[in-house]
Amino acid sequence: MTIENGSEKYEFGTKAIHSGAPVDGVTGAVISPISLSTTFAQSAPAQPLGQYEYSRSANPNRDNFETAVATLERAKHAIALGSGSAATALVIQSLPVGSHIVSGGDVYGGTHRYFTKVANTHGVDVTFVGDLVSDLEAKIQENTKLVWLETPSNPTLKVTDISRVAEILKNHESKTGNKILFAVDNTFLSPYISNPLVHGADIVVHSVTKYINGHSDVVMGVLAVTSDELHEKFRFLQNALGSVPSPFDSWLAHRGLKTLHLRVRQAATSAQQIAEFLQQHPGVVSVNYPGLKSHANHEAVLKQHRDGLGGGMISFRIKGGASAASKFTSTTKLFTLAESLGGIESLIEVPAVMTHSGIPREEREASGIYDDLIRLSVGIEDTNDLIEDISNALKTIN
Ligand SMILES: *Cc1c(COP(=O)(O)O)cnc(C)c1O
């Protein structure tokens, strides 16, 4: 069986298993074979035997993965790319020269790098704002073509109300006739927790490298859209740029996607308990976690996150400054000190000297990224073992 895209009959887990998963018509294989052929035979010139011609343009494994992502993101189309960064680059490349972007602050380091060091070389300018809901309207220019949002933000996990941003853009369009596209990087939550298109976004961006593949063994990205016009534009550009994932990576990422709901639910359940443990610990200054009732944007969380889930990412400030942060993150046994996130294994890092070291200190601290801030990516190990690991490491600090 394969579930038709757009079908709302089944729930998330059922769709994750069955969408884009047809039984092989020739062998009956339940799991699609990996289709490595780069080219496909034609019966007469320009008459392909099947639906494929050349693997850069389309490939069966990529198609299946895209069908599954489109279904889970409640989109009409998905486009898989060689990395999350390639997905971001494709969206920016699609804008005309002279365009202006308004972006939420606190974006992924590589996105910040692309916006500030690459986009400008193509005549595209970016303005960063602290909070899109309050600051966006004043920053819109005549040439503004795109609004970019990452929610929750990285690594301070601020949550932005997607539908309120969409509303500002809709009002702008009805006043001026100018349509501004709205892109949301949904990497931190995955389609299991949030579907930004439902709340008014036009484009969803994922680093598949994180939760969607979920096993820290594939670098890949994906875009999801509902507009046929955007889909055609992005598809054309992808074929021209050649930023495609391999069939093997597409197959692996599709396999990972099938357990997304189980993994994300488990990670979020553990993360909630870990955040509550950290919040009451005397060695901790403050905790950022969207699942906490004390979170500044908890209302938006309840509105746009499935069951109010906070996700698998936590950040917190440790007492004792940079040296305590360094000691703590080198002491945990189950939390491995490494960049990245969203895998089955728990990871820990110090953003100020690792993932966000490229941002000047003043700018960093203005958005809450102090030297003592620690970021956790909670994996799917047993909750009690993870809490004990953190508790033991905290004991070594003082
Ligand atoms: C990792 C990441 C990216 C970039 O994805 P790659 O697959 O590493 O290129 C973009 N956005 C967010 C939020 C990320 O975490």
The ligand as an SDF file (V2000), in Angstrom:
LIG
                    3D

 15 15  0  0  0  0  0  0  0  0999 V2000
   22.2640   21.7680   10.5860 C   0  0  0  0  0  0  0  0  0  0  0  0
   21.3090   22.8380   10.2900 C   0  0  0  0  0  0  0  0  0  0  0  0
   21.2510   23.4380    9.0190 C   0  0  0  0  0  0  0  0  0  0  0  0
   22.2140   23.0840    7.9140 C   0  0  0  0  0  0  0  0  0  0  0  0
   22.0470   21.7690    7.5020 O   0  0  0  0  0  0  0  0  0  0  0  0
   23.2370   20.8510    6.8860 P   0  0  0  0  0  0  0  0  0  0  0  0
   22.5390   19.5870    6.5760 O   0  0  0  0  0  0  0  0  0  0  0  0
   24.2850   20.7270    7.9610 O   0  0  0  0  0  0  0  0  0  0  0  0
   23.7820   21.5730    5.7020 O   0  0  0  0  0  0  0  0  0  0  0  0
   20.2830   24.4070    8.8080 C   0  0  0  0  0  0  0  0  0  0  0  0
   19.4260   24.7810    9.7840 N   0  0  0  0  0  0  0  0  0  0  0  0
   19.4660   24.2330   11.0080 C   0  0  0  0  0  0  0  0  0  0  0  0
   18.5010   24.6920   12.0640 C   0  0  0  0  0  0  0  0  0  0  0  0
   20.4040   23.2480   11.3260 C   0  0  0  0  0  0  0  0  0  0  0  0
   20.4470   22.7200   12.5420 O   0  0  0  0  0  0  0  0  0  0  0  0
  1  2  1  0
  2  3  1  0
  2 14  2  0
  3  4  1  0
  3 10  2  0
  4  5  1  0
  5  6  1  0
  6  7  2  0
  6  8  1  0
  6  9  1  0
 10 11  1  0
 11 12  2  0
 12 13  1  0
 12 14  1  0
 14 15  1  0
M  END
$$$$
